[in-house]
Amino acid sequence: MDWSRAKTIFIFTFLILNVFLLFRLIQLETENKNAFIQETSMEERLLADDIEVPELPQEPKKEYYVEATAKTFHRNDMEDLSGQEITIVSENVLESNLSIPFQLNDDWKQTDVDLFVFNHIYQGNQYTFWDYDPEKRQIIYYQNFKNKTFYKNKNAAIILQLDQNGNIDSYSQTMLDNIKEIKEQDIFSAKQALLILYNKQYIQSGSKITDVALGYYTLVPAISSQLLVPTWRFEINGEKNLFVNAVEGSIFQETGEANERMQERDPNAIP
């Protein structure tokens, strides 16, 4: 065997390996450096644009897709609800008229409405306050799953209707059921999601980000079932909401679907 030749081959092979490892090390350092520069640049640009950002969540780094079906309401679900005339509409929508309106003060707070929702609505403690529409005199709640909200979900909403005196006199309810976590994924961080919104000019100069939270948005809607994706919500100036798909980085447009759906009424309602 030609040991001199073999030695040369080994040396050449190790040289190539070392060059590859050095190249990979430089590549990783460059990627990390670019990521750091990008994030630093974002912070500097946000500051220059007078955009106020709260402390952003650091977790989670992984989250599940969720699968759910529309809840079919039954009469026995309502046995403990007194002082209401309840109608089940097309199985999946419940409507109620209160015998005596639930009184709210002119300066009512969320906790005042929570008292009604948690104690006088079926599984009301699974919902959280979302918004108040003074023009329609409606208070909107959305369902939660593991402390995460089903954002803008027409099949997981409570719409409280206020009378002319500002008291709750009726409501509509939909609900998701058979909720299952089906696939765990790496997700964008809140900071990365914010960078996506900023780079696409969804956040204007002088804006204030007033809240950031992780919830779920409907990815594949259907009448009977839904696939929901982990989604970052950014509240802007306490008014507008922006939603970023935490798995793919796409942006969901805010709509008023929940209100529209809950106002529909089937003429074949089950009394």
C-alpha positions in Angstrom: 0.0 0.0 0.0 1.3 3.5 -0.9 1.2 5.2 2.6 2.5 8.4 1.2 -0.4 8.7 -1.2 -2.9 7.6 1.5 -1.5 10.3 3.8 -1.9 12.9 1.1 -5.6 11.8 0.6 -6.3 12.0 4.4 -4.7 15.4 4.7 -6.7 16.7 1.7 -9.9 15.2 3.0 -9.4 16.8 6.5 -8.6 20.1 4.8 -11.9 20.1 2.9 -13.8 19.2 6.0 -12.1 22.0 8.0 -12.9 24.5 5.2 -16.6 23.3 5.2 -16.8 23.6 9.0 -15.2 27.1 8.9 -17.7 28.2 6.1 -20.6 26.9 8.1 -19.4 28.6 11.3 -19.1 31.9 9.4 -22.5 31.4 7.9 -24.1 30.8 11.3 -22.4 33.8 12.8 -23.6 36.0 9.9 -27.2 34.8 10.2 -27.2 35.5 14.0 -25.5 38.8 13.4 -28.1 39.7 10.7 -30.9 38.7 13.0 -29.5 40.8 15.8 -29.0 43.8 13.4 -32.6 43.3 12.1 -34.1 43.3 15.6 -32.0 46.2 16.7 -32.8 48.1 13.5 -36.5 47.4 14.2 -36.3 48.9 17.7 -34.5 51.9 16.4 -37.0 52.5 13.6 -40.0 52.0 16.0 -38.4 54.6 18.2 -37.8 57.0 15.3 -41.4 56.5 14.2 -42.7 57.3 17.7 -44.3 53.8 18.0 -44.8 52.8 21.6 -44.4 49.1 22.3 -45.1 47.3 25.6 -42.9 44.5 27.0 -43.6 41.7 24.6 -44.2 38.0 25.6 -41.2 35.8 25.4 -43.2 32.5 25.3 -44.4 30.2 23.9 -42.0 29.0 21.2 -44.3 26.1 20.2 -48.0 25.9 20.0 -50.8 23.6 18.7 -53.2 23.8 15.9 -56.7 23.3 17.2 -59.7 21.4 15.8 -63.3 22.0 16.9 -66.9 21.5 16.0 -69.9 23.8 16.4 -71.8 23.1 19.6 -75.3 21.6 19.3 -77.4 23.1 22.0 -80.0 20.9 23.8 -82.9 21.9 26.1 -81.3 20.2 29.1 -78.3 22.6 28.7 -80.6 25.4 29.8 -82.2 23.8 32.9 -80.3 26.0 35.3 -81.0 29.3 33.4 -84.0 31.0 35.0 -85.8 34.2 34.2 -85.1 33.8 30.5 -87.1 32.8 27.4 -84.6 30.7 25.4 -84.9 29.7 21.8 -82.5 27.3 20.0 -81.9 28.4 16.5 -80.8 25.8 13.9 -79.2 23.8 16.8 -76.0 25.9 16.9 -77.3 29.3 17.9 -79.0 30.1 21.2 -81.1 33.2 21.7 -82.5 34.5 25.0 -84.8 37.3 26.1 -84.6 38.2 29.7 -87.8 38.5 31.7 -86.3 41.4 33.7 -83.4 43.3 32.1 -80.0 43.0 33.9 -79.2 46.5 35.1 -76.0 48.2 34.3 -74.9 51.6 35.5 -74.0 54.3 33.0 -70.3 53.9 33.9 -70.4 50.1 33.9 -67.1 48.2 33.9 -66.2 44.8 32.4 -66.4 43.1 35.8 -70.1 44.2 36.0 -70.9 42.5 32.7 -68.8 39.4 33.6 -71.1 39.0 36.6 -74.0 38.5 34.2 -72.2 36.4 31.7 -70.6 34.0 34.2 -73.8 33.5 36.2 -76.7 33.7 33.7 -75.3 32.2 30.5 -74.6 28.6 29.7 -70.8 27.9 30.3 -70.4 31.7 30.5 -67.1 31.3 32.3 -65.5 30.0 29.1 -65.9 33.4 27.5 -64.0 36.7 27.8 -64.9 40.3 27.1 -63.9 41.5 23.7 -65.6 44.8 22.7 -68.5 47.2 23.2 -70.3 48.7 20.2 -72.2 51.8 21.4 -74.0 52.3 18.0 -75.5 48.8 18.0 -75.7 48.8 21.8 -73.9 45.4 21.8 -71.3 43.9 24.1 -69.3 41.1 22.6 -67.6 38.1 24.3 -65.5 35.4 22.7 -64.9 31.8 23.9 -61.5 30.8 25.4 -59.5 27.6 25.3 -56.7 27.2 27.7 -56.7 31.0 28.4 -56.5 31.8 24.7 -59.3 33.5 22.8 -61.0 32.4 19.6 -60.5 35.7 17.9 -63.4 37.1 15.8 -65.1 33.7 15.7 -68.8 33.8 14.8 -69.2 30.2 16.1 -67.7 31.0 19.5 -69.4 34.3 20.5 -71.9 35.8 22.9 -73.6 39.0 21.8 -75.3 40.9 24.6 -78.0 43.4 23.5 -78.7 46.5 25.5 -82.0 48.2 25.7 -82.5 52.0 25.4 -81.8 52.3 29.1 -78.4 50.6 28.7 -79.5 47.4 30.4 -79.0 43.8 29.1 -82.3 42.6 27.8 -81.3 39.8 25.4 -78.4 37.9 24.0 -77.3 35.4 21.4 -74.7 32.6 21.9 -72.7 30.2 19.8 -70.0 27.8 21.1 -67.3 25.5 19.9 -67.2 21.9 21.2 -65.0 18.9 21.0 -61.9 21.1 21.0 -58.7 19.2 20.4 -55.0 20.1 20.0 -53.9 18.2 16.9 -50.4 19.3 15.8 -47.6 21.1 17.6 -45.6 23.7 15.6 -42.7 26.1 16.1 -44.2 29.6 16.0 -43.1 33.1 15.4 -42.3 35.1 18.5 -44.4 38.2 19.4 -41.3 40.3 18.3 -41.0 38.6 15.0 -44.8 39.0 14.4 -44.5 42.7 15.2 -41.6 43.0 12.7 -43.9 41.5 10.0 -46.6 44.1 10.7 -44.1 46.9 10.8 -42.3 45.9 7.6 -45.7 45.7 5.7 -46.6 49.1 7.0 -49.7 48.0 9.0 -48.5 50.1 12.0 -48.5 53.9 11.4 -46.1 56.5 12.9 -47.2 57.7 16.4 -49.2 54.5 17.1 -49.3 52.9 20.5 -49.5 49.1 20.9 -51.8 48.7 23.9 -52.0 44.9 24.1 -50.4 41.8 22.7 -51.7 38.3 23.2 -51.7 34.8 21.7 -55.0 33.2 20.7 -56.6 31.3 17.8 -57.9 32.4 14.4 -60.0 30.3 12.1 -57.8 28.9 9.3 -60.3 26.6 7.6 -63.9 27.6 8.3 -66.8 25.2 7.8 -70.4 25.0 9.0 -69.8 21.9 11.2 -66.1 22.1 12.1 -63.1 24.4 12.1 -59.3 24.3 12.0 -57.8 27.1 14.1 -54.2 28.3 14.0 -52.2 30.0 16.8 -52.4 33.7 16.2 -50.8 36.9 17.7 -53.1 39.8 18.3 -51.8 43.3 18.5 -54.2 46.0 19.8 -53.4 49.4 18.3 -54.3 52.6 20.2 -56.9 50.6 22.3 -59.1 50.4 19.2 -57.9 48.5 16.1 -56.7 44.9 16.2 -54.1 43.3 13.9 -53.7 39.5 13.7 -50.6 37.5 12.6 -50.7 33.8 11.9 -48.0 32.6 14.3 -47.1 29.6 12.2 -46.9 31.1 8.7 -46.6 34.8 9.4 -49.5 35.8 7.2 -51.8 38.6 8.3 -55.5 38.2 9.0 -57.9 41.1 8.2 -60.3 42.1 11.0 -63.9 41.7 10.1 -67.3 42.0 11.8 -68.4 38.5 11.0 -69.4 37.6 14.6 -72.0 40.4 14.7 -73.4 39.6 11.3 -73.8 35.9 12.0 -75.4 36.3 15.4 -78.0 38.7 13.9 -79.2 36.0 11.5 -82.3 34.2 12.6 -83.7 31.0 11.1 -87.5 31.2 10.5 -87.6 27.5 11.6 -86.3 28.2 15.1 -86.9 25.5 17.7 -88.9 27.2 20.6 
